[in-house]
């Protein structure tokens, strides 16, 4: 992993219903943070909002993940407003 994170957008709440996800302005890398201290969330990646599901993963409470994706793919969570995301890149 690169040693520095390049911030490319402001952090926003990840949409909480499948089919209404965001591409984070066509990001190829998204920094996700689950700010909850009590809930885990399922993150869903789709080809487009409402399109075919590429995959899912569980984001544990209090964790940060870097998601690499195709620019048009969208991201959503199964519920809540605790998962935030921002478009980022990596630098050395």
C-alpha positions as CSV (number, residue, x, y, z in Angstrom):
1,X,0.0,0.0,0.0
2,X,1.2,3.5,-0.7
3,X,2.5,5.5,2.2
4,X,0.3,8.6,1.7
5,X,-3.4,9.0,1.0
6,X,-4.4,11.8,-1.5
7,X,-7.8,13.3,-0.6
8,X,-9.8,14.0,-3.7
9,X,-13.3,14.8,-2.3
10,X,-15.1,15.6,0.9
11,X,-16.4,12.7,3.0
12,X,-20.1,11.9,2.6
13,X,-22.5,9.4,4.1
14,X,-22.7,6.2,2.0
15,X,-26.3,5.7,0.7
16,X,-28.1,3.1,2.8
17,X,-30.1,1.2,0.2
18,X,-29.0,-1.1,-2.6
19,X,-29.9,0.5,-5.9
20,X,-29.2,4.1,-4.8
21,X,-25.4,3.8,-4.4
22,X,-22.8,6.4,-5.3
23,X,-19.7,6.2,-7.6
24,X,-18.0,8.9,-5.5
25,X,-17.6,11.0,-8.6
26,X,-16.3,8.0,-10.5
27,X,-13.6,7.2,-8.0
28,X,-11.3,4.2,-8.5
29,X,-10.3,4.2,-4.8
30,X,-12.7,5.0,-1.9
31,X,-11.8,5.3,1.7
32,X,-14.6,3.9,3.8
33,X,-15.0,4.4,7.6
34,X,-17.6,2.7,9.9
35,X,-18.0,5.2,12.7
36,X,-20.3,3.0,14.7
37,X,-19.2,1.4,17.9
38,X,-22.0,-1.1,18.0
39,X,-22.9,-2.1,14.4
40,X,-21.3,-3.9,11.4
41,X,-22.6,-3.1,7.9
42,X,-22.8,-4.9,4.6
43,X,-21.2,-2.9,1.8
44,X,-22.6,-3.6,-1.7
45,X,-20.8,-2.8,-4.9
46,X,-22.9,-2.7,-8.1
47,X,-22.1,-2.1,-11.8
48,X,-24.3,1.0,-11.6
49,X,-27.0,2.3,-9.3
50,X,-29.6,-0.5,-9.4
51,X,-27.4,-2.6,-11.7
52,X,-25.9,-6.0,-11.2
53,X,-24.2,-6.7,-7.9
54,X,-20.4,-7.1,-8.2
55,X,-20.0,-8.2,-4.6
56,X,-20.5,-7.5,-0.9
57,X,-18.4,-7.5,2.2
58,X,-19.0,-6.9,5.9
59,X,-17.5,-3.7,7.3
60,X,-16.8,-4.2,11.0
61,X,-17.6,-1.4,13.5
62,X,-14.8,1.1,14.0
63,X,-12.8,0.1,11.0
64,X,-11.4,1.8,7.9
65,X,-11.2,0.1,4.5
66,X,-9.8,1.2,1.1
67,X,-12.1,-0.1,-1.7
68,X,-10.6,-0.3,-5.2
69,X,-13.3,-0.4,-7.9
70,X,-14.1,0.5,-11.5
71,X,-15.0,4.2,-11.9
72,X,-18.7,3.6,-12.7
73,X,-19.3,1.1,-10.0
74,X,-21.5,2.3,-7.1
75,X,-21.3,1.7,-3.4
76,X,-24.1,1.4,-0.8
77,X,-24.6,-0.1,2.7
78,X,-27.5,-2.2,4.0
79,X,-28.7,0.4,6.6
80,X,-27.8,3.2,8.8
81,X,-25.8,6.4,8.4
82,X,-22.6,5.4,10.1
83,X,-20.5,4.5,7.1
84,X,-18.8,7.5,5.4
85,X,-16.8,7.5,2.3
86,X,-14.4,9.8,0.3
87,X,-12.7,9.6,-3.1
88,X,-9.0,9.1,-2.5
89,X,-5.8,8.1,-4.3
90,X,-2.4,6.9,-3.2
91,X,1.0,8.6,-3.5
92,X,4.5,7.6,-2.5
